[in-house]
C-alpha cells in the first residue's frame, strides 16, 4: 500500500498492510534534530517567524527529506501565521488576538477582541486567503505527489472562541453567566472554520485534525452538559463539512476524555488523538470504542521520548501495537507532538519500531 492509503485505511477502521505513523506537529528544533541524521543542509535554529525565506525553504526541505527517509505515512499541514508584530515578543494575529511568544516561538494568548455583545456585533473574523493559508498544504501535496497523506491540522471553534474571548477562564464563566455571548462567539468561529476546512479539503488535504484541548489530566475543562450545549453542536457542523467532502475528521485533545469520549464518537469523529497515557489507558479505550473510532497515540512524549532509552521506546511501541492495532483502526504516534524535549534518536526509534512490529497480520504474543 502507499503510505496515504495505509493511513486512510486505519481511519476507515480497516487493517492496512502495516500500522501507519503520523505526528500532529514537530517544531523547528525537532525537525532540525531529526533531519541532521540525514542531511547537513540545515538552517540555524530559531523560530520560523524569524527565519528568512531561504531558511524556511531549507527547513521545509529537511522536513520532507526525513519524512521520505523514514517512510512516514502522514504529514501535518498548518495555516501560516498572519499578524502584526508588537515588539517584546508580542504579536497580534489576524483574529485580533494578542499573543506572547515563548523561547520556542509558540504564542500564548494574552488578550482578545471580544469582551461583550457589543464587541461581538462589531467583530469580523479574518478573511481566508488560499494563496497564503495553504502554502504549506500545497507544497506538501506537490512534494509527495499523493503518496503520503496530508492532514490539515487546525485550531477549531472551541480554542478560537476562548482566545477571541481573551482567555479560557472568561469563556467558561460565560457558559454560566452569559450563554448568549458564548454561543455568539462559537457561531462566528464555527462559520469561519466551516469555510476554512472546506477550502483546505478542496485544495487537496486528505483529512482534518481539530486541535483544541478539552481536558486536564484529571477531568474535562467543562462539564459534559456544558460540552453538549456549547461545543458539541458546533463540532458536529464542522465534522459534517469534512464528511461532506468525503474526508475524515480527527479530534485532538490532551487529558482525560473519558467523561465526553462517547459524545465525541457520537458527533462522528473518525479518529481520537492522542490518548494521553498519563490519564487514559490505550487498551481500555480500544476495548471501549475501538470498533467505532480510530485511535491515534499514545507513545509518551512527556517522559519516554525525552528521557527514555531507544530500547524503552521500542518496548512501548510494541505494547501499543499489541493492544490497539488488532483489527485495524490504529495509527501510532506520540502522546501529543514531537516537541523540543524529545530526543531525535528516540523519535527515529519509534518510527523504526512501528515498521518492525506493525506488519499485518500481527504476530505479537
Buried (B, 14 or more C-beta within 10 A) or exposed (E): EBBBBBBBBBBEBEBBBBBBBBBBBBBBBBBBBBBBEBEEEBBEEBBBBEBEEEBBEBBBBBBBBBBBBBBBBBBBBBBBEEBEEEEEEBBBBBBBBBBBBEEEBEBEBBBBBBBEEEBBEEBEBBEBBBEEBBBBBBBBBEBBEEEBBBBBBBBBBBBBBBBBBBBBEBBBEBBEEBEEBBBBBBBBBBBBBBBBBBBBBEBBBBBBBBBBBBBEEEBBBBBEEBBEBBBBBBBBBBBBBBEEBEBBBBBBBBBBBBBBBBBBBEBBBBBBBBBBBBBBEBEEBBEBBBEBBBBBBBBBBBEBBBEBEBEBBBBBBBBBBBBBBBBBBBBBBBBBBBBBEBBBBBBBBBBBBBBEBBBBEBEEE
